[in-house]
Amino acid sequence: MTTVGQVRVDGRWIEPPEGTKPTRWRARTKFRDLDGKLRDVERFDKTKAKAEAELKSALAVRVTPRASNVLRADMSVRDAGGIWLRSTARPEAKLAPRTVMLYRETWARYVEHGAIADLTLREANKVSILRGFLEGIADEHGSGSAKSTRSVVSLVLSMAVQDGVFDANAMREIKTPKANAPIARDGVRSAARAKRLAEQGFNAEDIRRDTTRALTRDERDQFLAFAATDKAAKRADVADLAQFMAGTGVRIAEALGQAWADIDLEAGTVRVRGTKTDASRRTLALPPWLVDVLTARRALGIESSGLVFPSTAVKRAGLPRDASAANRALRSLFDRAGFPWATPHSLRRTVASLIDDAGLSIALAANQLGHADPSMTARIYLGRKSDMSRAAAVL
């Protein structure tokens, strides 16, 4: 094990100059996994002792990375959900295509980027955690959405019980919560937010989150211009993240998992690993303006072997960023930019809308978003607009 102190200079972590006190410590060692491969394992913290303790803890529970259809206690809820969703589409599941579709849509809307997505199965399978999560869904989206969410999460946890992860499914101890009517009706997450936006001239209807709406091209350009100069967005490191999502249409989980190794700035392409289906693994062309954004980001000296948008927390340096925290930071950015109705997923919907507005095919939009079924792209992301325009053209 080697442990070194580091300081951050111009966006890079380096060994401190003589006489300078480290602001974090990195503990690193080689570890031979059960597959025989030797891998670097490292952890960071504010003191040398804590960094070494973090590394030892990580080694004690380290599991060899591998593709598997078996759930594990240390697997994230998001990854476990991906395995469960694939199982629902298998012939032996004997589920109607519409049922599978509804499961996927519920998971994508409420769980995949939700408050429990990055928790491990072990952490999430607690009554208090699950109850609070469902109450949040009920308050923001209504009891019907909470009921659907309860169902899909319960099915994932039941699969974990079958795989021997734990003995009982905590979700079965929880009743579907009823919506907090005032909050659900206005879509306001907090009184402080409502007051702040009211002072900016927005009424209750303006600030209600609208998950069915896309930004127009002018609105998107206005939002991105604001993000590029917003100091709070820079501090939270979501300005470039917003640009990346707006220029590709990727899911927030895909953006946070994006590695520099999968981006070719010279060719102007990005290989998206995907988080859901085979179709979600795709290679996309980057718009020239986004190539410029990413080139500038690389010029900051960020390690080319790591993630494009890693965690901003000192203890998690170099590790994947918490999706819930990134989601909150992006929502706050939308508020400041004057689009309080928007959510991070609005950027994905906007990409689909711009492709459709340009007269390009629904199949192309589906490929861009990583959808296996173009009809879902038309139904969920474009509503009936495309069909109606085609109908009008022949009348």
C-alpha positions, -999 to +999 in steps of 0.1 A: +000+000+000+013+035-009-002+066+006+005+101-007-008+136+000-023+157-027-035+192-035-057+205-063-041+228-088-059+240-120-084+211-118-057+184-112-047+166-081-009+166-077+017+160-049+020+192-028+050+214-033+074+214-004+060+232+026+024+229+014-001+209+035-021+182+016-058+187+013-065+150+007-047+117+008-047+089-017-041+053-006-035+028-034-025-008-038-026-037-063-053-063-057-056-097-075-093-104-080-108-139-081-105-139-119-067-137-115-064-102-129-043-076-110-061-043-106-054-009-090-076-001-060-075+033-045-094+054-019-093+091-009-099+110+023-089+141+042-063+123+064-037+096+057-051+073+084-087+076+070-076+070+034-058+039+044-088+027+065-111+033+035-089+013+013-087-016+037-125-016+041-128-017+003-104-046+000-123-065+027-155-065+007-141-063-028-160-085-053-146-092-088-163-071-114-182-094-137-214-096-158-239-117-140-276-123-137-274-130-100-281-101-076-256-093-049-259-073-016-233-048-027-250-042-061-267-008-066-304-007-069-300+007-104-279-022-116-302-047-099-331-032-116-314-036-150-309-073-144-346-076-133-359-057-163-340-080-186-355-110-168-390-097-174-385-098-212-375-135-212-400-161-225-401-179-191-414-147-174-446-151-194-454-114-192-474-095-218-454-070-238-475-041-224-467-052-188-430-053-196-433-019-212-451-004-182-424-019-158-397-002-179-414+031-180-421+032-143-385+022-135-371+049-158-393+076-145-392+071-108-364+047-098-335+047-122-325+083-112-343+084-079-331+087-043-324+050-039-308+043-073-272+045-060-278+027-027-268-010-025-295-036-022-283-041+014-287-004+022-321+000+004-339-030+019-349-011+050-385-001+058-375+035+068-355+040+036-382+026+013-411+044+031-393+078+027-386+071-009-423+062-017-435+092+003-414+114-019-428+099-051-464+103-037-459+139-028-443+149-061-461+126-086-492+113-068-503+081-051-508+062-084-471+067-093-461+057-058-482+025-062-465+016-095-431+024-080-437+002-050-446-026-073-415-026-094-391-020-065-408-049-046-403-072-076-366-063-076-362-070-039-382-103-043-357-113-069-329-105-045-346-127-019-347-155-044-310-151-051-302-153-014-292-117-009-314-114+022-342-133+038-371-108+035-384-081+012-389-049+033-412-034+008-439-059+017-441-042+051-450-009+036-484+004+024-486+028-006-485+063+009-511+089+000-500+121-017-495+152+003-522+171-016-508+207-015-473+197-026-486+172-052-510+197-067-483+225-071-454+202-078-433+222-054-405+204-036-402+228-007-417+260+007-383+277+004-381+270-033-417+282-039-409+315-020-377+320-039-393+315-073-423+336-064-400+365-058-387+360-094-423+363-107-432+327-111-466+314-100-475+279-087-484+267-122-451+280-136-430+261-111-448+228-113-424+202-128-436+191-162-422+158-173-441+159-207-426+191-220-395+197-241-375+229-245-377+247-278-344+253-296-343+289-285-351+278-249-324+252-250-298+276-264-308+302-237-305+275-210-270+263-222-258+299-225-268+306-189-253+273-177-219+281-193-216+313-173-234+304-140-209+304-112-230+280-090-232+255-119-194+257-123-189+251-086-213+221-086-197+209-119-230+206-137-225+231-165-206+207-188-229+179-177-259+199-189-242+206-222-233+169-227-269+157-220-283+184-242-260+175-271-265+137-269-299+130-253-283+104-229-298+095-196-283+111-166-270+077-154-253+072-188-237+107-186-224+101-151-209+067-162-193+081-193-155+075-196-130+095-215-118+063-231-151+061-250-149+096-264-130+103-296-127+141-298-109+140-332-136+119-348-163+137-328-180+105-315-190+090-281-196+054-273-224+051-248-223+020-227-260+021-219-277+012-186-308-007-197-309-028-229-287-039-258-301-010-278-289+015-252-253+006-261-246+029-290-221+052-307-233+088-313-219+117-333-212+148-312-223+182-324-193+205-330-202+228-302-201+199-277-167+187-290-155+222-281-170+219-246-154+185-240-120+196-255-120+225-231-128+201-202-100+178-211-076+207-213-082+212-175-059+182-170-086+157-159-073+122-160-080+108-195-085+072-181-113+082-157-149+094-158-158+125-177-181+136-148-168+120-116-179+127-081-171+162-067-168+148-032-133+146-018-138+111-004-152+099-037-127+115-061-125+096-093-155+075-084-190+077-100-210+107-090-242+103-070-271+106-095-295+121-069-271+149-060-264+156-097-302+156-104-307+181-076-279+204-089-293+203-124-329+211-112-315+240-092-297+252-124-330+250-143-346+272-116-319+298-118-320+298-156-358+306-156-371+271-164-385+259-131-408+234-148-379+215-163-360+184-151-328+168-163-349+144-183-363+174-202-330+176-220-334+141-233-370+149-244-357+180-261-332+160-282-360+138-294-382+169-302-354+187-321-347+156-343-384+153-350-388+190-358-360+187-383-381+161-402-358+132-394-372+098-388-385+084-355-361+055-360-332+079-359-345+095-328-349+061-312-313+052-321-301+085-306-319+079-273-310+042-272-346+028-276-351-006-290-387+002-300-392+035-321-429+034-312-419+040-275-399+071-286-429+084-305-454+076-277-434+087-246-411+114-259-431+129-288-467+122-278-489+122-309-472+152-326-454+132-353-484+111-362-506+142-364-482+161-387-479+131-410-517+129-411-520+166-419-496+162-448-518+139-467-551+156-460 
